[in-house]
Amino acid sequence: MQLNYMEKFFSIFGKVTLVLIILSVFIYGGYYLGKSNINFKKPEAVSIRDNKIDFATTEPTTAPTPVATKQLKTIIAGVAKDKGLSFDEYSVITPEDWIAKKESQTQLDEKLVLTKGEYSISIFQAATGGALCLYPGDADFEGPSSKFEVFVPLTTKDSRTLRRSGSLNGNAFTVCQKSGDGSYQQPTNYGHISIKLPTNYDKEILNEIDTIISSLKKI
């Protein structure tokens, strides 16, 4: 009798112990998982637009506004060949803010004067003599010549080679043209070309002058 009672006791005790062990496993597992979840990093914030998820966005780029181009005008000038001069009639292109004026003393001469404030370009055709243009390193010349310290090379629309010639830090220039023998002379085929600038001139306007002279073309 005593034996049966002890067997029942251990049988019940074993079952209770088993249940406690199982409950402990579940409790510890839940605690462990819960603790692990606390260490998870939150996902990066995303935005939802129209049911689409954007993980990265870029600011839209705006094309730069084009620089306004100046309105241009074409001027026709020069003395006709039948007047007996050797110069060409020509066209020249200037921005609208340049004022063009033609001056003539007789039927055998013409001066085109282009001005913008204190800046001026003159192209003069008349029965005058010429001169050789000399630069540093050139040999002296016994005949009519002009010596220049600096120059800027220019090419016209009809492929003639010119030099805007002057003195260092000067504000007046003469344009010379390359001849067949490689020397530079004045006047050019378009006439005597001279440039005058104010004392404290704007280099941007001087560049504009170079562009105007480069637009020269025989017609």
Secondary structure, 3 states (H helix, E strand, C coil): CHHHHHHHHHHHHHHHHHHHHHHHHHHHHHHHHHHHHHCCCCCCCCEEECCEEECCCCCCCCCCCCCCCCCEEEEEECCCHHHCCCCCCEEEEEECCCEEEEECCCCCCEEEEEEECCEEEEEEECCCCCEEEECCCCCCCCCCEEECCEEEEEECCCCCEEEEEECCCCCEEEEEEECCCCCEEECECCEEEEEECCCCCCHHHHHHHHHHHHCCEEC
